[in-house]
């Protein structure tokens, strides 16, 4: 195909719009950046809508391009810099239809529920850990868009593999949690308070929803009140609390440890 060198090309404008939530919503697409993320898309068996790459990248990755027929569009370096969100793109971006991603059904034996998580880096790290821990679904009550470029990079592709259920706010999360408890799930909330049990004492092999709160405000009291189990990660009093993405790792992986034991 003909090399696109003008930043005023209509395709460039459409992909730049994917930097913002409105553009992703209107087009039903998300932007995937970099060789690693493209490889993850292909590994998951997903088909990109567009693949924009510089001639230098195409020359270096002929083997990757020969694996599957891709909708490849060569672009100049200036166009690549305009389309990508990173300061130093490695030469390739792709678009992916949201409808191609796994669909969350509001169920699962092991669920991660997040209340208003705001930081894209935290969210991406959490999603990567959740995939490693065998989480079935992730429910998100407001907060950062899990399909924005920063989250996709931080998750190393996990956001594309996990069934995600994005809710408008915590009011929409409440009935989901109530139904899960009524169906027999234990609802574990992480709380820094007397009486909370160390997380390893919980039987994580039971159907479980792990509920984590906002980075600054913590878990909303209305959500915490639904918890059937209050758990904590014992640590030094030198710090009041742990970063939510750091705290999630031992909690999520404890189920995997108990399963192996």
N, C-alpha and C positions, 0 to 999 in steps of 0.2 A: 504494500500500500504506500501511497505517497506520504512522505515525511511531513508532519505538521510542525511548522516553525513559528507560527503566529499565536500569540497569547489571546488574540481576539477570535480565534476559531470557536464556533458554537460548542463543540465538544469540551473544550477547555473550560468554558463558562459553566457547563453543566457539572463537571467534576469538581470545580472549585466550590460550587454550591453545596457539595456534600460535606464540606468542612463544618457546616452549621446544621443544627437539628431540623430546621425548617426544610432545607434542601433534601436531607435524608428522608424526611417524612413525605414530601411531595413526590419524590422520584422513586421511593421504595427501594433505594440502593444505599449501600455503605461503601466507604473507601478503604481499601486494603493496600498497605504500603510496604514495599521492600521485598527482597527475594525470599526471606524466611517466611513471611506471611503468605506470599503466593504459593510457596511450597506446601504450607500447611493447608491452604485452600484445596490444592490438588490432592493432597494426602487424604483429606476428608471426603473426596469424591464430589466436591462442589464445582460448578461451572461458572467461571467469571462472565460477566456481561461485556466488559471491556478490559483489555490489557494494554496499557500505554508503556512503552519502553524506549530508551535511547538506543541509537545504533551501537554504542559501545557495550551496553548491557546485553543486547541481542547477540552480539559477537561472542561474548563471554559465556552465554548460557544457551547455546544451541542445543545441548543435550536435553535440557529441561523443556525447551520448546518442542522438541521432537517427540516427547512422551505423549502429548495430547494436542489435538487441534484447538488452538486458542485464538480468540478474536483479537489478534495482535495489531496494534497501531503504533508505528514508529513516530517518535516525537523528538524535537530538539531539546537541548539541555535547558534552555530558558523556559520552555513549555513545561518540562518536568518540574522545574523549580516552582512554577506557578501552581501546578496541580497538587503537589505534595505538601504536607503540613510540617514536615521536618526541615531543619535548616540545611542538612546535607543528605538529600535523597540518594539512594544507591542505584537509581536508574530505572525503577519499575514501580508502577502502581496499577491496581486493578479495581474494578467495581464488582459488587456481588449483590444479588437480589435478596432482600430480607426474607422473602417467602421461601428461599432455598434453605434457610437455617432450621435446626431442630425446633419443634414446637413443644412448649410446656403445656401440660394438661391440668396443672393445679393438683398434682398428686405425685407419689413416689415414696419409696421406703426411706430415703435419706434426702432431706431437703435443707437448703440453706436459705434463710429469710433475712433480708437486709433492710433496715429502717433508715431511709434518708442518707445513705452513704454518699458523700459529696466529692471526695478526692478521686480523680480518674486513676491515679497510680495505685491507691489503695484498692479500688474496685478491681482493676486488672490483676493485681497480685492475688486477691481473694479468689477470683475466678480460676486462675491457674492452679491454686491450691485445691479448690473444690473439685476440679477435674481430676487431679492426682489422687484425691481421697475417695473418688467414686460417687460423688454427689449426683443424684438423679435429676434434680431441678434446682434452679435458683429463682427465688421470688424477690423482686426489688420494689420496695415502696418508695417511689420518688427517687430523688438523688440524681447522680451522674448517669448520663446515657451510656449503657453498656456497649453500644455499637459505635461510639465515637472513636476517632483514630487513636487518641491517647490511651484509651482503655484497651483497644485491640492490641496495641504494641505491648503494653504492660502485661497483658494476659498471655502473650506469646501464642496467640491463636485459640486459647481455651474458650474465649467468648464465642467463637464460631462453632464449637463442638458441644457446648452445654445447652440444654433446653432452658431458655430464660423466659420468665414471666414478668414483664414490666408493668407496674400498677401506678396509678396517678399519685397516690399518697397512702399514708398509713391507714386511713379510714377504709381503703379498699383491701388492705392486707388483713384487717381484723376478722372479717368473716371467713377468709381462707384458713387462718389459724384456728378459728373455732371449729370449722369442719374437720380439720386434721385431728384435733384433739378428740372430737366426737367419734372419729373413725378409729381411734386407738393409738394415735401417734403420741409419743411423749414430746412435749415442747420444752426444750432446754434453753434457758436465758442466761447469759453471762452477766453476773452482777458482782460488784465489789461491796460486799456487805456481810455482817456476821450471819452465820447459819447456812451460807451457801456451801455446797459440798465440792471438794476437789473434783475436777472434771473426770479424772480416771476412775472414780467410784461409780459413775453413771454406766449403765448397761447400754452401750452404743449399738449393740446388735439388734435392739428393738427398733421398730419404725420410729424415726426421729426427725423433728424439725429443730434445727439450731438457729436461734434468733440473735442477731447482732445489731447493735445500735449505731447511731451517728457518731462521727469522730469527736465532736465537741460536746454535744448534749447527752450522748449516751442513748440508752434505750428508753423509748417513751413509756411512761408509767402505765398507760392503757394497754400497751402490748405486753409489758412485763407482768401485769396482773393475770394474764392468761397462762403464764408458765406453769407447767406441772413439775418442773425441776429447775432449781436455781443452782448454777454451777459457777466455779471460780477457778482461776489459775493462781495458785499461791506464789507470791513473789515478795521481794524486799519492800519494806515500807519507804525506802528511799524515793520511790516513784509512786504516784497515786494510781496510775493505770497504765496499761499497755496499748500501743498502737493497735487498731482493730485488725489490720492485716497480719501483724505479728501474732496477735492472740489467736487468730483463727487457725493458724497452722497446727498447733498441738491438739486443738479441739477437733478439727476435722479428721486429722490423721489418727486420732485415738480409736476411732471405729475400725480403721484398717489394722491397727496394732492388735486390737481385741479379736478381730477376725482371724488374724494369723496365729495368735496364741491359742 
